[in-house]
Amino acid sequence: MKPPPPAIPFWPRVLRREQAAAYVGMSPALFVREVETGALPRPIALAGTVKGWVRDDLDAWIDDRRAAQSVEVNTWD
């Protein structure tokens, strides 16, 4: 009998830095650099100094990246 497939992780609506980095497939260090340069969305304040990234903002960033790549010129045409 095969073992069950790994469970898909539950991603909360607001992600802390390590979660957000994993969500977009980056190391936490690269994620922070990309946020600092403005390439990725900024976090929101949750409470005091606690910040997090809205999952929908990260999804929109991913969608924008995909759209930008799909409009590139096809050199095979």
N, C-alpha and C positions, 0 to 999 in steps of 0.2 A: 504494500500500500504506500502511495506517495505521501510525503508530508504536505500539509496544507500550504498554499502560497503565503508569502509574507503579507501581513496586513498593511493596507494603505494607511499611512499616518493621518491622524486627525490634525488638521491645521486650524488653530483658533483664529478668530476674526482679526485680532491684533497679535503680532508676533514680536517677541524680544529679539535682540540682535542675532544671537546664534541661530534661532529658529528662522528668522528672515533670510539669513545667509544661506542656510540649508534649503529653504524654499526655492530660492532662485538658482541654487547650484553653485554657490561661491564659498570660498573660505571666509570666515569672519573678518580677517584682515583686509582682504580684497573688497568685501562688502562695505566696510567702513570707508575705505579710500574712495570707492565709487560714490558713496553718499556725500562725502566731503567735497568731491569735485562737481556735484550736481547731476551726475549721470543717473543716479537712483533717487527715488523719492525720499524726502526727509521724514524722520519719525514724528509722531505726535506725542505730546505730553500726556501721561496717564495720571500720575499722582506724584507730587514733589519732583524729584529728579528722575523718576522712572519714565522711560520713553519706550515706544513701540511703533512698529510699522503696520499700517492697515493692509491686510491681505489683498483687498480689492485694488489698492494703489500699486502693489507689486504685480498683480495680474495685469493691470493696464500697462505697466512698464514692459512686461513680457510681450503683450500683444503689440505694442508699438515697435518693439525690436523685430518681431516677426513680420509686421507690415513693411517696415523699412527694408528688410531683406528681400521681400517678395517683389518689390518694385525695381530692384536692380536690373540693369540691362543684361539680357541673355546673350552672351558672346557667341552662342551656337547658331543664332538666327542670322 
